[in-house]
Amino acid sequence: MKNALYLGFCINIPSNTSAQQLDSTQTPWSLHAQATYIVQHKNTFQVPYSGTHSLAPDAETQTSVTSTLFLARKLWKGGIAVFNPEIAAGSGLSSVYGLGSATNGETFRVGSVLPKLYVARMYIQQAWNLGSKSEWQAEDINSPAQKNSDKQLIITAGKISIADFFDQNSFSHDPRTQFINWALMSNGAYDYAANTRGYTPGVVLEYVGSKTEIRASYALLPIIANGNDMDWKSAALVSELTRRFGTENKPGAIRLLVFFNNANMGSYQSAIDAPLYDAPVDITQSRSYKHHKYGFALNAEKQFNETLGGFFRASWNDGHNETWAFTEIDKSLTAGLNQNGKSWRRPNDTFGVAGLISGLSPLHQKYLAAGGTDFMLGDGNLNYKPEQALESYYSFALKNPGITLTLDYQILKNPGYNSDRKGPVTVFSFRTHLSI
């Protein structure tokens, strides 16, 4: 796939209003925008064989760009409408094949590098203030200025990103400003509901208190694994409990998440037991709405002092049936540290380092070893070992507010969980991010 370079332009409508000055006379609108450009280069590495869904062993350079308009309007007391058109273009390394922990969270498994305009989010949200204490909240992305209490009940319905609500983490969640690797965006084994680009129709119910938060959601899954068209007969259920702790200057949080997905999935065991005549095993031949996937995820973060913070994630799913929406990981562990640049007089700069290890279920391993392919994996054979990766980045904040430049380095072992193709694979990235 040929490399391509695209530029995004955004318009800013500034506001100097402080939160203390906010009152009911403030504008009911919120308008923001972002543009993110990433270029990645992968080294050559030696392999004995490759399959149709392998990470290419040759040196490779790819680019990606996204640009989003965040438009929100206050409708009535506690009610807002959100509309986010987005443009995306470019490609991931090897068209995002051959890795569970893919290297660029801003790319998708799509077939064209050409710019594509689509609706990312379009939803209505209603909040009810339940607490006795309330104050005006300054407008922010997808959030007009409004009065909020310390306890709220919130319902959101429409086209959403499930990642906006669940598995949040202050240090490792946004590939536009933090770590870029897919397995550091969210818990790797959490197969969260999304189309190819990360969005889905859904409903989210939230209780948000000062220390405790509870969320639950129902959303749709794609018709085919990692597809763009959604299946109205499918169901993705997730619930999460968040407990906040620590002080105002040293906050922390721990989250426990449970999910259940039901769609027209294929079974690894069925594919292994009944291969097609004179052909590789094919999981798509066993697809049925009788199949499902469930799993758990733990997510913790802590600010240790005014400059240093850290995080830890652990996740697992049953791995009996196809991965359907996120990435080919059945179990994962990640941990990392973030240091801001206050110690060297650059308080808005950030240095981050994180490690991850990802694995597959025994049935998933057998299916790939028999020559099967998933939507991201398929070397034609498998000498199983867990995938391992280390990522570090330094983000420079320019004097112009809202612009950051990032240098990022990743090293990966056993791409596609295959020690026959162990690497290491090194990936260098340069990211430009504009937020207004």
C-alpha positions in Angstrom: 0.0 0.0 0.0 1.5 3.4 -1.0 2.3 6.0 1.6 0.3 9.2 1.6 0.6 12.5 3.3 -2.4 14.6 4.3 -2.9 17.9 6.1 -5.7 18.9 8.4 -6.9 22.5 9.1 -8.9 23.6 12.1 -10.6 26.9 13.2 -10.6 28.1 16.8 -13.2 30.2 18.5 -11.4 31.3 21.7 -12.9 31.9 25.1 -11.2 33.5 28.1 -14.1 32.8 30.5 -13.0 31.2 33.8 -15.0 28.6 35.6 -15.6 31.1 38.4 -17.3 33.6 36.0 -19.7 31.0 34.5 -23.4 31.5 34.9 -26.7 30.8 33.1 -25.9 33.6 30.6 -23.0 31.6 29.0 -23.3 30.4 25.5 -25.1 27.0 25.1 -22.5 25.9 22.5 -19.2 24.0 22.7 -16.9 24.0 19.7 -13.5 22.3 19.6 -11.4 20.5 17.0 -8.4 18.2 16.7 -6.0 17.0 14.1 -3.4 14.3 14.5 -0.7 13.2 12.1 1.5 10.1 12.7 4.3 8.7 10.6 5.7 5.3 11.6 8.8 3.4 10.3 9.4 -0.3 10.9 12.8 -2.0 10.6 13.6 -5.2 8.6 13.5 -8.4 10.5 14.3 -12.0 9.6 11.5 -14.6 9.3 11.4 -18.2 8.1 7.9 -17.9 6.6 4.9 -15.5 6.3 1.2 -15.9 5.8 -1.6 -13.8 4.4 -2.1 -11.9 7.6 1.5 -11.6 8.8 3.5 -8.5 9.7 5.6 -7.8 6.7 9.3 -8.5 7.3 10.5 -5.7 5.1 11.3 -2.1 6.2 8.1 -0.1 5.9 6.9 3.5 6.4 3.2 4.4 6.8 1.3 7.5 7.8 -2.1 8.3 9.3 -4.2 11.4 9.9 -7.4 12.1 11.7 -9.3 15.4 12.0 -12.4 15.8 14.2 -14.9 18.6 14.9 -16.4 18.4 18.4 -19.7 20.3 18.3 -22.1 20.2 21.3 -25.3 22.2 22.1 -27.1 22.6 25.4 -30.8 21.7 24.8 -32.5 22.2 28.2 -31.6 21.7 31.8 -29.1 18.8 31.9 -29.6 17.9 28.3 -27.1 18.2 25.4 -26.7 17.1 21.8 -23.4 16.1 20.4 -22.3 15.9 16.7 -18.7 14.9 15.7 -17.9 14.6 12.0 -14.4 13.1 11.4 -12.0 12.6 8.6 -9.5 9.7 8.6 -6.9 8.6 6.1 -3.7 6.6 5.9 -2.7 3.1 6.8 -1.2 1.1 9.7 2.0 -0.9 9.2 1.2 -4.0 7.1 -2.4 -2.9 6.9 -2.7 -3.6 10.6 -2.0 -7.4 10.1 0.3 -9.6 12.1 0.2 -8.1 15.6 -2.3 -8.3 18.5 -0.7 -5.1 20.0 -0.8 -3.1 16.8 1.5 -0.1 16.8 -0.8 2.9 15.8 -4.0 3.5 17.7 -5.0 6.1 15.1 -5.2 3.6 12.2 -7.9 1.0 11.4 -8.1 -2.1 9.4 -9.5 -0.4 6.3 -8.7 -1.0 2.6 -8.0 2.6 1.4 -5.5 5.3 2.3 -7.7 8.0 0.8 -9.5 10.5 3.1 -12.9 9.3 4.3 -15.5 11.6 5.9 -17.9 10.0 8.4 -19.9 10.7 11.5 -17.9 9.6 14.6 -20.4 10.5 17.3 -24.0 11.7 17.3 -25.9 11.4 20.5 -28.1 13.0 23.1 -27.2 13.0 26.8 -29.3 13.8 29.8 -27.9 14.4 33.3 -29.8 14.8 36.6 -28.1 16.4 39.5 -28.6 14.4 42.7 -26.2 16.0 45.1 -26.6 19.0 47.4 -23.4 20.7 46.2 -23.2 22.1 42.7 -21.1 24.5 40.7 -20.7 25.8 37.2 -18.4 23.6 35.0 -16.5 25.3 32.2 -17.2 24.2 28.7 -15.0 21.5 27.3 -14.9 19.0 24.4 -18.5 17.8 23.8 -19.6 19.6 26.9 -21.2 23.1 27.0 -20.9 25.1 30.2 -23.4 23.9 32.7 -24.2 23.5 36.4 -23.2 20.1 37.8 -23.6 18.6 41.3 -21.2 16.2 43.1 -23.6 13.3 42.4 -25.2 12.8 39.0 -27.3 10.2 37.1 -26.5 10.4 33.3 -28.0 8.6 30.3 -26.4 8.8 26.8 -28.0 7.4 23.7 -26.9 7.5 20.0 -23.8 6.8 18.1 -21.0 6.8 20.6 -17.4 5.6 21.4 -17.6 3.1 24.2 -14.0 4.0 25.0 -15.2 7.5 26.0 -17.0 5.9 29.0 -15.3 2.7 30.0 -11.7 1.6 30.8 -10.6 5.2 31.2 -7.0 5.9 32.4 -5.3 9.3 33.0 -2.0 8.1 31.7 -2.7 5.5 29.0 -5.9 5.9 27.0 -5.5 8.4 24.2 -3.2 7.6 21.2 -3.4 11.2 20.1 -1.6 12.5 23.1 -0.3 9.4 25.1 0.9 5.9 24.2 0.2 4.9 20.6 0.1 1.1 20.9 -3.4 -0.5 20.7 -2.8 -2.6 23.8 -2.0 0.5 25.8 -5.2 2.4 24.7 -7.5 0.0 26.6 -7.2 -3.4 28.2 -6.2 -5.7 25.4 -8.6 -8.5 26.1 -11.6 -6.2 26.5 -13.3 -6.7 23.1 -15.3 -3.5 23.4 -18.1 -2.8 21.0 -17.1 -0.8 17.9 -17.2 -0.7 14.2 -13.9 -0.6 12.2 -13.3 3.0 13.2 -14.2 2.7 16.9 -17.9 3.8 17.1 -21.2 2.1 17.6 -24.9 2.8 18.4 -25.4 2.3 22.1 -26.9 3.4 25.4 -24.9 4.2 28.5 -26.2 4.7 32.0 -23.9 6.3 34.6 -24.0 7.1 38.3 -21.1 9.5 39.0 -20.3 10.4 42.7 -17.3 12.1 44.3 -15.6 8.7 45.1 -17.7 6.0 43.4 -18.8 5.7 39.8 -21.0 2.9 38.3 -21.6 2.5 34.5 -23.4 0.0 32.3 -24.0 -0.1 28.6 -25.8 -1.9 25.8 -24.4 -1.5 22.3 -24.2 -3.2 18.9 -21.4 -5.2 17.3 -20.5 -5.4 13.6 -22.1 -7.9 11.2 -18.7 -9.4 10.5 -15.6 -9.3 12.7 -14.1 -5.8 12.8 -16.6 -4.7 10.1 -18.1 -1.3 9.6 -21.8 -2.2 9.3 -23.6 -2.9 12.6 -25.7 -6.0 13.4 -29.0 -5.1 15.1 -29.3 -8.7 16.3 -26.1 -8.5 18.2 -25.6 -7.4 21.8 -22.6 -6.0 23.7 -23.1 -5.6 27.5 -20.5 -4.1 29.8 -20.6 -2.8 33.4 -17.8 -1.1 35.4 -17.3 0.0 38.9 -14.8 2.8 39.6 -13.5 3.7 43.1 -11.5 6.9 43.5 -9.0 7.4 46.3 -6.1 9.5 47.4 -5.9 13.3 47.9 -6.6 16.2 45.5 -2.8 16.4 44.7 -2.2 12.7 44.6 -5.4 11.1 43.2 -5.9 7.5 42.3 -8.5 5.2 40.9 -9.2 1.5 40.5 -11.8 0.1 38.0 -13.3 -3.4 37.6 -15.0 -4.1 34.3 -17.1 -7.1 33.1 -18.3 -7.6 29.5 -20.4 -10.0 27.5 -20.7 -10.0 23.7 -23.1 -12.0 21.6 -22.9 -11.9 17.8 -22.7 -14.3 14.8 -19.3 -15.5 15.9 -17.3 -18.5 14.8 -16.0 -21.1 17.2 -12.3 -22.1 17.3 -13.1 -25.6 18.4 -15.7 -26.1 15.6 -13.2 -24.8 13.0 -10.5 -27.2 14.3 -12.9 -30.2 14.4 -14.5 -29.7 11.0 -11.9 -28.2 8.5 -13.0 -27.7 4.9 -12.0 -30.4 2.4 -8.4 -29.8 1.2 -8.4 -26.2 2.6 -7.1 -24.4 5.7 -9.3 -24.3 8.8 -11.8 -21.4 8.4 -13.6 -20.1 11.5 -16.1 -18.1 9.4 -17.8 -21.4 8.4 -18.9 -22.0 12.0 -20.5 -18.6 12.7 -23.6 -18.7 14.8 -25.6 -16.5 17.2 -25.3 -19.2 19.7 -21.7 -18.1 20.3 -20.5 -15.4 22.7 -17.5 -14.0 24.4 -17.1 -12.8 28.0 -14.3 -11.3 30.1 -12.9 -9.2 32.9 -10.6 -6.2 33.1 -8.8 -4.4 36.0 -7.5 -0.9 35.6 -5.6 1.1 38.2 -3.8 4.5 38.2 -2.1 6.7 40.8 -0.4 10.1 40.9 2.6 9.5 43.2 3.7 13.2 43.4 3.3 16.4 41.4 5.4 15.1 38.5 5.2 11.3 38.4 2.2 9.0 37.9 1.8 5.3 37.1 -0.8 2.8 35.9 -1.5 -1.0 35.7 -4.0 -3.0 33.6 -4.9 -6.7 33.5 -7.5 -8.4 31.4 -8.8 -11.8 30.3 -11.5 -13.2 28.1 -12.6 -16.8 27.6 -11.1 -17.1 24.1 -13.5 -19.8 22.8 -14.9 -17.8 19.9 -13.8 -15.1 17.5 -12.4 -11.8 18.6 -15.1 -9.5 17.1 -14.3 -5.8 17.5 -11.1 -4.6 19.1 -7.9 -6.7 18.7 -6.6 -10.3 18.8 -5.7 -10.5 22.5 -7.2 -13.0 25.0 -5.2 -12.0 28.0 -2.9 -9.1 28.8 -0.8 -7.3 31.4 0.4 -3.7 31.0 2.1 -1.2 33.3 3.8 2.1 32.9 5.0 5.5 34.3 4.4 9.1 33.2 6.6 11.9 34.1 5.8 15.6 33.3 8.6 18.0 32.6 8.3 20.3 35.6 11.6 19.0 36.9 13.4 20.4 33.9 11.3 23.5 33.6 8.9 22.2 30.9 5.8 21.4 32.9 3.7 20.8 29.8 6.0 18.1 28.4 5.5 14.5 29.1 7.7 11.4 29.1 6.1 8.0 29.2 7.3 4.4 29.3 5.2 1.2 29.4 5.6 -2.5 28.9 3.0 -5.0 27.9 2.6 -8.8 27.5 -0.3 -10.3 25.6 -1.4 -13.9 25.1 -4.0 -16.1 23.3 -6.3 -18.9 24.7 -5.2 -22.5 24.0 -8.0 -22.9 21.4 -7.0 -19.7 19.6 -3.4 -21.0 19.5 -4.5 -24.3 18.0 -6.6 -22.6 15.4 -3.7 -20.4 14.2 -1.2 -23.4 14.4 -3.5 -25.3 12.0 -3.2 -22.5 9.4 -6.3 -20.5 10.3 -6.6 -16.7 10.0 -8.4 -14.1 12.1 -9.2 -10.6 11.0 -5.7 -9.5 12.2 -3.6 -12.7 12.5 -2.5 -15.6 10.3 1.1 -16.6 9.7 0.1 -20.0 8.3 1.6 -21.7 11.3 2.3 -20.9 14.9 5.1 -21.7 17.4 3.4 -20.0 20.2 4.9 -17.4 22.6 3.2 -14.4 24.2 3.7 -11.1 22.4 5.8 -8.6 24.3 6.3 -4.9 23.7 7.9 -1.8 25.2 6.9 1.7 24.3 8.4 5.0 25.3 7.6 8.5 24.1 8.4 12.2 24.7 5.8 14.8 24.0 7.0 18.4 23.4 4.4 21.1 24.1 5.0 24.1 21.9 4.5 27.7 23.0 1.4 27.9 20.8 -1.2 26.3 23.1 -2.7 23.1 21.8 0.2 21.9 19.7 2.4 19.0 20.7 5.1 17.1 18.9 5.9 13.5 20.0 8.8 11.2 19.4 7.9 7.5 20.1 9.8 4.3 20.1 8.4 0.7 20.3 10.2 -2.6 20.3 8.2 -5.8 19.9 9.0 -9.5 20.3 7.1 -12.5 18.9 4.7 -10.6 16.6 1.5 -12.5 16.0 2.5 -14.7 19.1 4.9 -16.5 16.9 8.4 -17.2 18.2 9.4 -18.4 14.7 9.1 -14.7 13.7 10.4 -13.4 17.0 12.1 -10.2 15.7 12.7 -8.0 17.5 10.6 -5.5 15.5 11.5 -1.8 16.1 9.1 1.0 15.3 9.9 4.7 15.3 7.0 7.2 15.2 6.6 11.0 14.9 3.3 12.5 15.9 1.9 16.0 15.5 -1.3 16.9 17.4 -3.3 20.0 17.3 -6.2 20.5 19.8 -8.3 23.7 20.0 
